[in-house]
Amino acid sequence: MKKNQLVVITGASSGLGREMAKSFARRGKSLALIARRTGPLESLARECEKLSSPSADIFTIDVNSHQLVRETLQKLENDFGIDYFIANAGVNDTYPIDQDSTKIAQNTFAVNTIAVIDQIEFLKSIWLKKDQKNRNKVIVGVTSISAVRGLPESGIYSASKAATAVYLESISIECRPKGIRIVNFAPGFMKTEMTEGATYSMPFILSAQKAAELCVSDVLKGKDFIIYAWPFKLIVYFLQVLPNWAYRLWASVFMKLRGGRSFSSET
């Protein structure tokens, strides 16, 4: 791998992660791509190198394999130095109210929260042990606007993303003076594998390519909290200030629009 600026992305084989990899590649960044599926990673690496990335290495790893992820991050840091880490891998399972969702909760929190925390805690501990001189590191955690309020039939997903968002906010206060910038990217609806099975209305939906381009652009501009489209910025503010009774009324309408259908996906 040729040393330029190195970007590490988890969940890079599809959707937002794949498009972020290509967006960084167009800007001449070196890439380390992590996901569970070798085939899509190989095709992505070839595409990124054609798009101006000096190098794109792939690592077929499940993010729940914490020790293997840590060993990979350690080697990348030792050999090249990691400049950007994008904790993108995630899962989303919706479920009916009469279903025991304990196993879904365990899997969702394992990927969306515990794995993210494990990766970030390990990586920042590596950086903080080194000399702070000229340290300029960036960690991006991909959360969701659903972290603001619990959505019907998505309570587990919303809770996992909310936990991650609060964690990112907390450590950002500690890390910023140490030369580590923590970014919370909270996208709304995107056209990805996660949403292709959904049958309900998804307002202001963007392609994964457009969302990734907006995210990468804002990350490189130095932003700490990113919501990719202005309508969702208004929605987030609206949901934050909405009284509980009014939110329950809005949520009941939202649930009817969903049609009670469920879907599941992961990256």
DAFENZI-V451856 format. One record per residue. N is the residue number from 0. RES is the residue in one small letter. PHI is phi as a letter, one per 40 degrees, with the letter a starting at -180 (NA if undefined). OMEGA is omega in radians with two decimals (NA if undefined). Layout:
BEGIN
n:N res:RES phi:PHI omega:OMEGA
n:N res:RES phi:PHI omega:OMEGA
END
This chain:
BEGIN
n:0 res:m phi:NA omega:3.10
n:1 res:k phi:c omega:-3.11
n:2 res:k phi:c omega:2.92
n:3 res:n phi:b omega:2.85
n:4 res:q phi:c omega:-3.05
n:5 res:l phi:b omega:3.08
n:6 res:v phi:b omega:3.08
n:7 res:v phi:b omega:-3.10
n:8 res:i phi:b omega:3.00
n:9 res:t phi:c omega:-3.10
n:10 res:g phi:g omega:-2.99
n:11 res:a phi:c omega:-2.99
n:12 res:s phi:c omega:-3.09
n:13 res:s phi:a omega:2.99
n:14 res:g phi:f omega:-3.06
n:15 res:l phi:c omega:-3.12
n:16 res:g phi:c omega:3.12
n:17 res:r phi:c omega:-3.11
n:18 res:e phi:c omega:3.07
n:19 res:m phi:c omega:3.10
n:20 res:a phi:d omega:-3.13
n:21 res:k phi:c omega:3.12
n:22 res:s phi:c omega:3.07
n:23 res:f phi:c omega:3.14
n:24 res:a phi:c omega:3.13
n:25 res:r phi:c omega:3.12
n:26 res:r phi:c omega:3.02
n:27 res:g phi:g omega:3.13
n:28 res:k phi:c omega:2.95
n:29 res:s phi:c omega:-3.01
n:30 res:l phi:b omega:2.92
n:31 res:a phi:b omega:-2.97
n:32 res:l phi:b omega:-3.07
n:33 res:i phi:b omega:3.05
n:34 res:a phi:a omega:-3.07
n:35 res:r phi:c omega:-3.00
n:36 res:r phi:b omega:-3.05
n:37 res:t phi:c omega:-3.08
n:38 res:g phi:d omega:3.12
n:39 res:p phi:c omega:3.11
n:40 res:l phi:c omega:-3.13
n:41 res:e phi:c omega:3.14
n:42 res:s phi:c omega:3.11
n:43 res:l phi:c omega:-3.14
n:44 res:a phi:d omega:3.12
n:45 res:r phi:c omega:-3.13
n:46 res:e phi:c omega:-3.12
n:47 res:c phi:c omega:3.13
n:48 res:e phi:c omega:3.06
n:49 res:k phi:c omega:-3.09
n:50 res:l phi:c omega:3.08
n:51 res:s phi:h omega:3.02
n:52 res:s phi:c omega:3.11
n:53 res:p phi:d omega:3.11
n:54 res:s phi:a omega:3.10
n:55 res:a phi:a omega:3.13
n:56 res:d phi:c omega:-3.09
n:57 res:i phi:b omega:3.14
n:58 res:f phi:b omega:-3.13
n:59 res:t phi:c omega:-3.03
n:60 res:i phi:a omega:2.95
n:61 res:d phi:c omega:-3.08
n:62 res:v phi:c omega:3.06
n:63 res:n phi:c omega:3.04
n:64 res:s phi:c omega:-2.95
n:65 res:h phi:d omega:-3.09
n:66 res:q phi:c omega:3.13
n:67 res:l phi:c omega:3.09
n:68 res:v phi:c omega:3.14
n:69 res:r phi:c omega:3.14
n:70 res:e phi:c omega:3.12
n:71 res:t phi:c omega:3.12
n:72 res:l phi:c omega:3.13
n:73 res:q phi:c omega:-3.13
n:74 res:k phi:c omega:3.12
n:75 res:l phi:c omega:3.12
n:76 res:e phi:c omega:-3.13
n:77 res:n phi:c omega:-3.03
n:78 res:d phi:c omega:-2.99
n:79 res:f phi:b omega:-3.02
n:80 res:g phi:g omega:3.14
n:81 res:i phi:c omega:3.13
n:82 res:d phi:b omega:3.14
n:83 res:y phi:b omega:3.03
n:84 res:f phi:b omega:-3.10
n:85 res:i phi:b omega:3.11
n:86 res:a phi:c omega:-3.00
n:87 res:n phi:b omega:-3.04
n:88 res:a phi:d omega:-3.13
n:89 res:g phi:a omega:3.08
n:90 res:v phi:b omega:3.12
n:91 res:n phi:a omega:3.09
n:92 res:d phi:b omega:2.99
n:93 res:t phi:c omega:-3.00
n:94 res:y phi:a omega:3.09
n:95 res:p phi:c omega:-3.04
n:96 res:i phi:c omega:-3.08
n:97 res:d phi:c omega:-3.13
n:98 res:q phi:c omega:3.02
n:99 res:d phi:c omega:-2.99
n:100 res:s phi:b omega:-3.09
n:101 res:t phi:d omega:-3.12
n:102 res:k phi:c omega:3.08
n:103 res:i phi:c omega:3.13
n:104 res:a phi:c omega:-3.13
n:105 res:q phi:c omega:-3.13
n:106 res:n phi:c omega:-3.10
n:107 res:t phi:c omega:3.13
n:108 res:f phi:c omega:3.13
n:109 res:a phi:c omega:-3.09
n:110 res:v phi:c omega:-3.00
n:111 res:n phi:c omega:-3.04
n:112 res:t phi:b omega:-3.03
n:113 res:i phi:c omega:3.14
n:114 res:a phi:c omega:3.13
n:115 res:v phi:c omega:3.14
n:116 res:i phi:c omega:3.14
n:117 res:d phi:d omega:-3.14
n:118 res:q phi:c omega:-3.07
n:119 res:i phi:c omega:-3.14
n:120 res:e phi:c omega:3.14
n:121 res:f phi:c omega:-3.07
n:122 res:l phi:c omega:-3.13
n:123 res:k phi:c omega:3.09
n:124 res:s phi:c omega:3.06
n:125 res:i phi:c omega:-3.10
n:126 res:w phi:c omega:-3.06
n:127 res:l phi:c omega:3.09
n:128 res:k phi:c omega:-3.11
n:129 res:k phi:c omega:3.11
n:130 res:d phi:d omega:-3.09
n:131 res:q phi:c omega:-3.06
n:132 res:k phi:d omega:3.11
n:133 res:n phi:g omega:3.10
n:134 res:r phi:c omega:3.13
n:135 res:n phi:a omega:-3.05
n:136 res:k phi:b omega:-3.12
n:137 res:v phi:b omega:3.03
n:138 res:i phi:b omega:3.11
n:139 res:v phi:b omega:3.03
n:140 res:g phi:b omega:3.14
n:141 res:v phi:c omega:3.12
n:142 res:t phi:b omega:-3.10
n:143 res:s phi:a omega:3.02
n:144 res:i phi:c omega:3.09
n:145 res:s phi:c omega:3.07
n:146 res:a phi:c omega:-3.08
n:147 res:v phi:c omega:3.08
n:148 res:r phi:b omega:-3.14
n:149 res:g phi:c omega:3.13
n:150 res:l phi:c omega:3.11
n:151 res:p phi:d omega:3.13
n:152 res:e phi:g omega:3.10
n:153 res:s phi:b omega:-3.06
n:154 res:g phi:d omega:-3.12
n:155 res:i phi:c omega:3.11
n:156 res:y phi:c omega:3.13
n:157 res:s phi:d omega:-3.13
n:158 res:a phi:c omega:-3.14
n:159 res:s phi:c omega:3.13
n:160 res:k phi:c omega:3.09
n:161 res:a phi:c omega:3.11
n:162 res:a phi:c omega:3.13
n:163 res:t phi:c omega:-3.14
n:164 res:a phi:c omega:3.12
n:165 res:v phi:c omega:3.08
n:166 res:y phi:d omega:-3.14
n:167 res:l phi:c omega:3.13
n:168 res:e phi:c omega:-3.12
n:169 res:s phi:c omega:-3.06
n:170 res:i phi:c omega:3.13
n:171 res:s phi:c omega:3.14
n:172 res:i phi:c omega:-3.13
n:173 res:e phi:c omega:-2.98
n:174 res:c phi:c omega:-3.06
n:175 res:r phi:d omega:3.13
n:176 res:p phi:c omega:-3.13
n:177 res:k phi:c omega:3.11
n:178 res:g phi:g omega:3.10
n:179 res:i phi:b omega:3.13
n:180 res:r phi:c omega:3.12
n:181 res:i phi:b omega:-3.09
n:182 res:v phi:b omega:3.02
n:183 res:n phi:b omega:3.07
n:184 res:f phi:b omega:-3.06
n:185 res:a phi:b omega:-3.12
n:186 res:p phi:c omega:2.99
n:187 res:g phi:c omega:-3.10
n:188 res:f phi:c omega:3.09
n:189 res:m phi:b omega:3.05
n:190 res:k phi:c omega:-3.14
n:191 res:t phi:b omega:3.07
n:192 res:e phi:c omega:-3.13
n:193 res:m phi:c omega:-3.05
n:194 res:t phi:b omega:-3.05
n:195 res:e phi:c omega:3.12
n:196 res:g phi:c omega:-3.10
n:197 res:a phi:c omega:-3.11
n:198 res:t phi:b omega:-3.09
n:199 res:y phi:c omega:-3.12
n:200 res:s phi:c omega:3.10
n:201 res:m phi:b omega:-3.07
n:202 res:p phi:c omega:3.07
n:203 res:f phi:f omega:-3.10
n:204 res:i phi:c omega:3.11
n:205 res:l phi:b omega:3.00
n:206 res:s phi:c omega:3.09
n:207 res:a phi:c omega:3.14
n:208 res:q phi:c omega:-3.14
n:209 res:k phi:c omega:3.13
n:210 res:a phi:c omega:-3.14
n:211 res:a phi:c omega:-3.13
n:212 res:e phi:c omega:3.11
n:213 res:l phi:c omega:3.14
n:214 res:c phi:c omega:-3.10
n:215 res:v phi:c omega:3.12
n:216 res:s phi:d omega:-3.13
n:217 res:d phi:c omega:3.08
n:218 res:v phi:c omega:-3.12
n:219 res:l phi:c omega:3.06
n:220 res:k phi:c omega:3.08
n:221 res:g phi:g omega:-3.13
n:222 res:k phi:c omega:-3.11
n:223 res:d phi:b omega:-3.13
n:224 res:f phi:b omega:-3.02
n:225 res:i phi:b omega:2.91
n:226 res:i phi:b omega:-2.83
n:227 res:y phi:c omega:-3.09
n:228 res:a phi:b omega:-3.04
n:229 res:w phi:d omega:3.10
n:230 res:p phi:d omega:-3.14
n:231 res:f phi:c omega:3.04
n:232 res:k phi:c omega:3.09
n:233 res:l phi:c omega:3.14
n:234 res:i phi:c omega:3.13
n:235 res:v phi:c omega:3.11
n:236 res:y phi:c omega:3.14
n:237 res:f phi:d omega:-3.12
n:238 res:l phi:c omega:-3.12
n:239 res:q phi:c omega:-3.06
n:240 res:v phi:c omega:-3.07
n:241 res:l phi:c omega:3.08
n:242 res:p phi:c omega:-3.08
n:243 res:n phi:d omega:-3.10
n:244 res:w phi:c omega:-3.14
n:245 res:a phi:c omega:3.11
n:246 res:y phi:c omega:3.12
n:247 res:r phi:c omega:3.10
n:248 res:l phi:c omega:3.12
n:249 res:w phi:c omega:-3.09
n:250 res:a phi:c omega:3.13
n:251 res:s phi:c omega:3.07
n:252 res:v phi:c omega:3.12
n:253 res:f phi:d omega:-3.11
n:254 res:m phi:c omega:3.10
n:255 res:k phi:c omega:3.11
n:256 res:l phi:c omega:3.11
n:257 res:r phi:c omega:3.13
n:258 res:g phi:g omega:3.11
n:259 res:g phi:g omega:-3.11
n:260 res:r phi:c omega:3.13
n:261 res:s phi:b omega:3.07
n:262 res:f phi:a omega:3.08
n:263 res:s phi:a omega:3.09
n:264 res:s phi:a omega:3.06
n:265 res:e phi:a omega:3.12
n:266 res:t phi:b omega:NA
END
